[in-house]
Structures are given as structure tokens and as C-alpha cells.
Amino acid sequence: QVQLVESGGGLVQPGGSLRLGCAASGLPFSMYAMSWYCQAPGKERELVASISTGGRTNYADSVKGRFTISRDNDKNTVFLQMNSLKPEDTAMYYCNIKTIIGLSPYDYWGQGTQVTVSS
């Protein structure tokens, strides 16, 4: 059974930092790309950052230069370091793994962790 458990969210002032973590279990973690998505109230879920099995990273334009995604394959964990946070970063943040079950794509999601940026 695949499980993704996020942690590290909270309330932070503008300009502050948070580090999110996502612990994965139930699959060979090092063989999968990992992603972070965010969803603000009334908006669609959108990709924030992703990291390949080889460590190649990709970021949404809105977070480039401020957020850093990394992975620790020994700990089966992916991280999102969030610096220079802005109020518009306020959202629920979700960890994601994209897999194939049978011949069909399947997404695993964590329960999410809330990030609120406010003074």
C-alpha cells in the first residue's frame, strides 16, 4: 500500500521560510519522480516543483529562485524548501507520485499540509 505523508506546513510571515517534507512508503522510492503541487481555495491544483530519479528539477515560474525541491532516497523523503514566502503562496501543498497500474496512469497523493503566509 502506497502512502505519502506530508509535514512541515504552518503559518509564516511574508518573507519567511518553511521546509516541507513528504515521506513515502510502499513503493521503491528511488525509482519514481516526485512532485509537489499546491491548491489555493477556489483554484485548481497546480504543479509547484518536481524532481526526477536522477535529481533533475523543474519549477513553476512563480517559485523559481525561491523554492528548492530535493530528495533523500535513503530516507524515502522528498523536501520542498520554501524561502521568501509571499501571501500568494498560501495554499494546501500536496506530494505526488505518478505511476502506471496495468496500462493506466495513476496518481498517488498525500493528505496535504497547509501553508499560510500572512502578517
NORVEN-V80182 format. One record per backbone hydrogen bond with DSSP energy under -1.0 kcal/mol. CO is the residue of the C=O (numbers start at 1). NH is the residue of the N-H. If there is no record, write none. Layout:
[[CO	NH] [CO	NH]]
This chain:
[[3	25] [5	23] [7	21] [10	116] [12	118] [13	16] [16	85] [18	82] [20	80] [21	7] [22	78] [23	5] [25	3] [27	29] [28	31] [29	32] [34	51] [35	96] [36	48] [36	49] [37	94] [38	46] [39	92] [40	43] [46	38] [48	60] [49	36] [50	58] [51	34] [52	55] [56	52] [58	50] [60	63] [63	66] [63	67] [66	83] [68	81] [70	79] [72	77] [76	24] [77	72] [78	22] [79	70] [80	20] [81	68] [82	18] [85	15] [86	89] [87	90] [91	115] [92	39] [93	113] [94	37] [95	110] [96	35] [97	108] [99	106] [101	104] [104	101] [106	99] [108	97] [113	93] [114	10] [115	91] [116	12]]
